[in-house]
C-alpha cells in the first residue's frame, strides 16, 4: 500500500470550466503526455437545452498550441442528447501515451455543444508521471489541495 497522497499520483491538467455553453466547439488545454503517460478525460453535462447534443472526442497535436491537431481514432463518445434523456450524465475517455502518433505528444479534448445551449464541463486527470508528484503538473487554476 502506498503512502502517497492521491493528488501526488493524479494531476488536474486540463479543464473546460463549468458553464452554460452555446452551440459551438470548445477545446481544453493541451496535455503533455510525454510527462504523464496516462490520462482520463471526463465530460459532464447538466441540463441540456431542448434537442441539445454534446459530442466529446480527443485530438493529438505536435505542441501545446495544438499545431497539427488531428482526431484520435476510437477516442470519442456516443453523442449525448437531451432527447435521449442524457441530462446530468458523464462520459469518460481514457488514453495512454503509447496510443499517440509519433511526434504528437500532446492531447486535448474537444467538447461540441450542438443545437441548443447546455450546461457542461470537462476535466482531464492524468497520472503515471515520469517525475513525481503529479500535482506539479496541475493547472495554475488549482487553488488549493487539502489532504
Backbone as a ProteinNet text record, in pm:
[ID]
protein_1_A
[PRIMARY]
XXXXXXXXXXXXXXXXXXXXXXXXXXXXXXXXXXXXXXXXXXXXXXXXXXXXXXXXXXXXXXXXXXXXXXXXXXXXXXXXXXXXXXXXXXXXXXXXXXXXXXXXXXXXXXXXXXXXXXXXXXXXXXXXXXXXXXXXXXXXXXXXXXX
[TERTIARY]
83.8	0	88.3	53.2	131	95.1	194	169.9	150.2	157.1	142.4	-1.7	-14.8	-147.2	-195.4	-325.6	-379.6	-341.8	-336.8	-300.9	-155.6	-73	65.5	75.3	-29.8	-32.2	-108.7	-212.6	-300.1	-304.5	-284.5	-290	-409.3	-450.3	-555.2	-484	-486	-406.4	-483.9	-613.5	-691.2	-836.5	-902.5	-1045.7	-1115.1	-1242.7	-1336.5	-1427.9	-1413.6	-1479.9	-1631.6	-1698.2	-1844.1	-1911.9	-2007.6	-2080	-2199	-2280.7	-2386.5	-2329.3	-2299.8	-2229.7	-2325.4	-2305	-2380.2	-2333.1	-2410.3	-2374.2	-2244.1	-2137.1	-2003.5	-1910.1	-1786.5	-1684.5	-1591.8	-1554.9	-1468.6	-1355.6	-1232.3	-1115.3	-1049.3	-1012.6	-943.7	-795.4	-720.2	-575.8	-512	-398.9	-324.9	-239	-251.6	-185.2	-60.1	55.5	180.2	194.8	159.1	168.3	310.8	407.6	545.8	587.3	515.2	543.5	455.1	332.4	236.5	185.7	205.1	184.8	39.4	-47.9	-188.3	-278.2	-393.9	-488.8	-631.6	-718.9	-861.7	-933.8	-1008	-1085.4	-1231.4	-1292.5	-1430.4	-1514	-1623.8	-1719.1	-1839.4	-1892.6	-2008.4	-2111.7	-2232.8	-2338.5	-2441.4	-2495.5	-2604.1	-2733.1	-2810.3	-2933.9	-2899.1	-2950.8	-2927.3	-3048.1	-3021.3	-3129.3	-3214.8	-3333.8	-3424.8	-3355.5	-3355.6	-3289.6	-3138.1	-3081.2	-2936.9	-2857.6	-2734.8	-2643.8	-2506	-2430.4	-2290.6	-2208.3	-2106.6	-2009.1	-1878.5	-1795.5	-1670.7	-1569.6	-1453.6	-1350.3	-1212.8	-1111.5	-973.6	-902.2	-811.5	-724	-579.8	-486.7	-344.2	-280.8	-168.2	-100.6	49.5	123.3	269.1	322.1	238.3	285	168.2	200.1	99.5	5	27.7	-64	-166.2	-152.2	-245.6	-209	-82.6	-38.2	-58.4	-118.2	-139.2	-242.6	-334.9	-433.5	-512.3	-521	-598.8	-674.9	-790.1	-869.4	-793.5	-812.8	-753.4	-860.4	-833.1	-928.2	-969.4	-1099.8	-1152.5	-1162.3	-1133	-1135.5	-1244.3	-1369	-1484.7	-1600.5	-1690.9	-1805.7	-1924.7	-2023.6	-2153	-2218.6	-2273.9	-2331.7	-2432.6	-2419.3	-2517.5	-2627.7	-2753.8	-2865.2	-2970.1	-3028.6	-3137.3	-3257.6	-3282.5	-3394.9	-3374.3	-3249.9	-3218.1	-3203.7	-3254.5	-3250.7	-3108.6	-3014.5	-2876.3	-2842.9	-2945.4	-2920.1	-2850.3	-2757.8	-2691.6	-2620.1	-2547.2	-2469.5	-2322.4	-2238.8	-2095.5	-2049.4	-1936.3	-1873.2	-1722.2	-1650.6	-1505.7	-1435	-1323.4	-1232.6	-1094.9	-1036.4	-900.5	-803.8	-678.3	-574.3	-439.6	-358.7	-221.5	-129.5	-16.3	76.9	117.6	120.5	160.7	60.4	-60.6	-162.3	-147.8	-59.5	-41.1	53.1	33.8	120.2	257	364	498.4	503.5	563.1	573.5	452.1	352.3	230.1	211.4	292.1	287.6	180.1	105.9	4.4	-135.2	-223.3	-360.8	-454.7	-571.3	-674.2	-811.2	-908.4	-1047.3	-1118	-1206.8	-1292.4	-1436.4	-1506.1	-1646.6	-1727.2	-1818.7	-1900.4	-2045.7	-2097.5	-2237.9	-2314.6	-2421.9	-2499.2	-2643.3	-2703.5	-2844.8	-2888	-2861.9	-2910.2	-2807.3	-2803.2	-2711.1	-2734.3	-2624.8	-2632.9	-2528.5	-2562.8	-2466.9	-2368.9	-2239.9	-2141.1	-2005.9	-1918.6	-1780.6	-1699.6	-1568.3	-1479.7	-1355	-1292.4	-1169.2	-1079	-949.4	-851.1	-772.8	-776.2	-694.9	-586.4	-461.8	-351.4	-258.7	-201.3	-112.7	-1.2	60.8	177.6	286.5	307.8	405.2	547.6	625.8	767.9	840.3	795.8	854.8	743.4	762.5	660.4	684	584.6	445.2	370.5	263.6	182	120.5	99.2	41.5	131.1	259.4	347.5	301	219.3	170.3	30.3	-28.3	-162.8	-172.3	-291.5	-318.6	-294.4	-258.9	-238.1	-369	-483.1	-612.6	-650.2	-571.6	-596.4	-559.2	-659.5	-643	-596.3	-630.1	-599	-600.8	-510.5	-508.9	-512.9	-614.5	-629.1	-613.8	-523.2	-503.4	-534
-118.2	0	124.5	220.4	342.5	443.1	519.1	627.8	760.4	760	883	933.2	1064.8	1126.3	1108.8	1095.2	1076.7	1193.6	1316.2	1432	1428.2	1342.5	1326	1226	1146.5	1042.7	1089	1170.5	1216.8	1369.1	1430.7	1576.1	1621.6	1746.8	1810.1	1892	1841.7	1904.4	1989	1972.1	2048.1	2053.3	2160.8	2174	2248.7	2225.8	2316.6	2352.5	2473.7	2511.6	2500.8	2465.9	2451.6	2582.1	2571.5	2689.1	2642.7	2738.6	2712.2	2750.2	2650	2672.5	2679.9	2781.4	2794.2	2686.5	2664.7	2564.7	2606.8	2530.8	2557.4	2448.5	2450.2	2355.1	2425	2354.3	2406.8	2307.5	2357.3	2271.1	2302.7	2198.1	2217.2	2244.7	2262.2	2280.8	2155.7	2174	2061.5	1997.5	1866.6	1790.5	1722.1	1741.4	1679.9	1536.9	1439.9	1301.3	1247.1	1329.7	1286.1	1296.5	1374.5	1388.8	1298.2	1280.5	1195.2	1092.8	968.9	865.7	826.5	856.5	816.7	932.5	939.8	1046.4	995.5	1057.2	1027.9	1161.6	1173.4	1293.5	1264.1	1350.8	1330.8	1449.5	1422.4	1526.4	1509.3	1621.7	1620.9	1717	1667.8	1756.8	1772.3	1891.4	1918.9	1921.7	2028.5	2043.6	2083.1	2005.5	2033.2	2106.1	2200.5	2273.1	2179.6	2224.6	2143.7	2095.1	1963.6	1897.3	1917.9	1958.1	1980.1	1850.6	1863.2	1749	1789.6	1691.3	1713.4	1597.6	1632.7	1535.7	1561.2	1457.5	1468.9	1375	1428.7	1348	1397.7	1316.3	1354.4	1382.6	1480.1	1511.3	1508.4	1486.5	1491.1	1603.2	1657.3	1768.1	1760.7	1840	1838.5	1929.1	2022.8	2112.8	2159.5	2239.6	2284.1	2390.2	2434.9	2528.1	2456.4	2324.4	2246.9	2240.4	2267.5	2263.6	2124.2	2121.2	1994.8	1904.3	1961.5	1881	1789	1662.1	1562.7	1475.6	1426.5	1337	1206.7	1148.5	1019.4	912.7	821	715.1	636.7	618.5	539.9	613.6	743.9	820.9	927.6	881.5	970.5	895.2	970.4	909.2	903.3	824.4	828	959.5	1030.2	1161.3	1157.8	1253.5	1272.2	1362.4	1327.7	1404.7	1433.1	1550	1586	1497.1	1468.1	1381.3	1239.2	1199.6	1065.3	1059.8	1161.3	1172.9	1162.9	1230.9	1231.8	1351.8	1428.5	1535.5	1476.7	1554	1516.5	1381.1	1361.5	1238.7	1273.6	1171.2	1186.5	1078.9	1104.8	1005.4	1021.2	911.3	908.7	853.5	917.3	864.1	854.1	734.7	715.7	702.5	745	731.3	708.3	629.7	603	671.3	722.3	791.1	703.9	573.4	482.1	479.8	533.5	537.1	658	750.9	870.9	843.7	917.8	909.7	968.2	907	961.1	1107.2	1191.4	1333.4	1413.7	1347.1	1413	1382.3	1443.4	1408.3	1480.5	1571.5	1648	1597.8	1599.1	1554.5	1653.8	1673.5	1761.5	1704.3	1744.4	1706.7	1821.6	1785.2	1882.3	1845.8	1940	1922.8	2009.1	1946	2020.3	2017.7	2136.1	2152	2183.2	2108.5	2128.7	2165.5	2239.5	2275.1	2376.4	2349.2	2437.5	2447.9	2562.8	2583.3	2476.1	2432	2325.5	2348.1	2308.2	2312.6	2197.7	2227.7	2121.8	2164.1	2065.8	2088.4	1965	1980.1	1865.5	1883.9	1772.7	1775.7	1661.8	1686.2	1582.1	1552.1	1426	1377.4	1290.5	1320.1	1245.8	1193.3	1077.9	1016.2	938.8	853.5	777.6	874.4	976.6	1081.7	1028.1	1077.1	1041	1102.3	1220.4	1290.4	1319.8	1281.6	1297.1	1427.9	1487.5	1444.1	1492.4	1423.7	1462	1599.6	1640.1	1772.1	1885.1	1857.7	1959.3	1999.2	1914.9	1941.8	2002.1	2024	2080.4	2214.5	2244.5	2376.5	2482.4	2601.7	2710.4	2750	2712.1	2745	2653.5	2547	2463.2	2548.5	2586.9	2687.3	2630.2	2505	2452.1	2300	2240.1	2095.2	2071.8	2003	1971.5	1821.1	1778.7	1634.7	1596.6
0	0	0	-81.9	-96.7	11.1	53.5	147.7	76.4	-54.7	-132.2	-126.2	-125	-135.4	-279.6	-299.9	-434.2	-525.5	-470.3	-552.4	-598.3	-536.2	-580	-695.1	-713.9	-816.5	-940.3	-918.9	-1026.8	-1024.6	-1140.3	-1150.5	-1232.7	-1210.2	-1291	-1397.6	-1521.1	-1626.2	-1725.8	-1732.3	-1830.1	-1786.9	-1826.2	-1798.5	-1911.8	-1919.8	-1984.2	-1868.3	-1818.1	-1693.8	-1704	-1592.4	-1592.7	-1634	-1726	-1772.2	-1855.1	-1895.1	-1990.8	-2126.4	-2209.6	-2335.7	-2453.5	-2537.3	-2662.1	-2759.1	-2863.5	-2964.3	-3033.2	-3007.7	-3063.3	-3012.6	-3061.2	-3015	-2915.8	-2810.8	-2704.7	-2680.8	-2677.4	-2659.4	-2526.2	-2452.6	-2324.9	-2349.8	-2243.4	-2252.5	-2313.5	-2379.4	-2437.5	-2330.3	-2314.1	-2207.7	-2263.7	-2197.9	-2245.1	-2194.4	-2276.9	-2231.8	-2234.7	-2274	-2259	-2112	-2032.5	-1889.6	-1804.2	-1845.8	-1775.8	-1875.7	-1849.1	-1950.2	-1974.3	-1879.6	-1894.2	-1854.9	-1921.6	-1890.2	-1903.4	-1825.2	-1829.2	-1847	-1956.1	-1984.8	-1953	-1874.3	-1829.3	-1875.1	-1944.5	-1979.5	-1888.1	-1842	-1752.8	-1809.1	-1831	-1876.7	-1765.8	-1757	-1664.2	-1743.8	-1724.8	-1800.9	-1944.1	-2038.2	-2179.8	-2236.4	-2327.8	-2392.7	-2477	-2513.5	-2593.9	-2720.6	-2738.7	-2852.1	-2854.6	-2742.1	-2734.1	-2746.4	-2793.4	-2805.1	-2754.2	-2708.9	-2671.4	-2726.3	-2804.3	-2853.4	-2779.6	-2768.1	-2692.4	-2755.5	-2790.6	-2856	-2814.7	-2844.2	-2818.7	-2949.6	-2943	-3055	-3006.8	-3099.6	-3069.4	-3150.4	-3098.1	-3165	-3139.7	-3216.9	-3205.8	-3095.7	-3046.9	-2941.2	-2854.8	-2753.4	-2656.4	-2711.9	-2834.9	-2900.6	-2987.5	-3000.7	-3081.5	-3228.8	-3260.7	-3400	-3460	-3578.2	-3648.6	-3584.3	-3507.5	-3434.3	-3526.9	-3486.5	-3560.3	-3461	-3504.1	-3420.1	-3396.4	-3278.9	-3245.8	-3267.5	-3357.2	-3390.9	-3266	-3250.8	-3139.8	-3007.9	-3008.4	-2884.1	-2889.7	-2903.2	-2898.9	-2834.9	-2775.8	-2709.1	-2804.4	-2767.6	-2834.6	-2794.7	-2889.9	-2865.1	-2750	-2658.5	-2552	-2606.5	-2579.2	-2633.9	-2527.4	-2537.4	-2446.9	-2475.3	-2601.4	-2638.5	-2587.5	-2571.1	-2521.8	-2371.3	-2303.8	-2157.1	-2101.1	-2166.1	-2118.5	-2030.7	-1987.2	-1890.3	-1767.6	-1711.4	-1585.5	-1594	-1702.8	-1722.5	-1741.2	-1732.3	-1752.8	-1850.5	-1915.8	-2003	-1989.1	-2006.3	-1983.9	-2107.2	-2142.7	-2244.7	-2180.2	-2185.4	-2134.1	-2250.2	-2225.6	-2327.8	-2261.4	-2327.2	-2285.4	-2386.5	-2341.3	-2430.9	-2548.9	-2529.5	-2637.5	-2752.9	-2731.3	-2836	-2928.3	-2892.9	-2973.7	-3090.7	-3198.3	-3315.5	-3281	-3330.5	-3307.7	-3351.1	-3266	-3295.8	-3254.3	-3195.6	-3148.2	-2999.4	-2911.9	-2770.5	-2688.2	-2750.8	-2677.4	-2712.6	-2613.1	-2633.4	-2565.8	-2627.6	-2571.1	-2604.1	-2524.9	-2550.6	-2620.1	-2710.7	-2777.5	-2743.4	-2681.9	-2647.1	-2743.6	-2815.8	-2911.9	-2866.6	-2838	-2799.9	-2927.4	-2951.8	-3073.6	-3046	-3136	-3141.7	-3036.4	-2908.5	-2802.4	-2690.5	-2626.4	-2514.4	-2408.4	-2347.7	-2247.4	-2139.3	-2016.7	-1906.5	-1924.7	-1918.4	-1938.1	-1882.4	-1869.6	-1825.2	-1860.9	-1857	-1878.8	-1793.6	-1760	-1681.5	-1728.3	-1721.2	-1751	-1624.9	-1584.5	-1473.4	-1534.2	-1502	-1561.9	-1454.2	-1482.3	-1385.2	-1450.5	-1371.3	-1414.8	-1458.8	-1375.3	-1406.4	-1405.6	-1499.1	-1501.5	-1382.5	-1342.1	-1228.3	-1129.4	-1005.6	-903.2	-827.2	-766.3	-765.7	-890.4	-923.7	-1039.4	-1019.8	-895.5	-868.1	-918.6	-944.1	-1002.7	-1142.3	-1205.7	-1340.3	-1339.3	-1220.1	-1210.2	-1282.8	-1333.2	-1388.2	-1281.5	-1323.1	-1227.2	-1159.2	-1217.5	-1158.1	-1041.5	-1017.4	-899.3	-778.6	-704.3	-599.6	-466.7	-439.6	-306.7	-309.7	-234	-213.2	-63.1	-16.6	125.3	140.8	227.1	248	391.3
[MASK]
+++++++++++++++++++++++++++++++++++++++++++++++++++++++++++++++++++++++++++++++++++++++++++++++++++++++++++++++++++++++++++++++++++++++++++++++++++

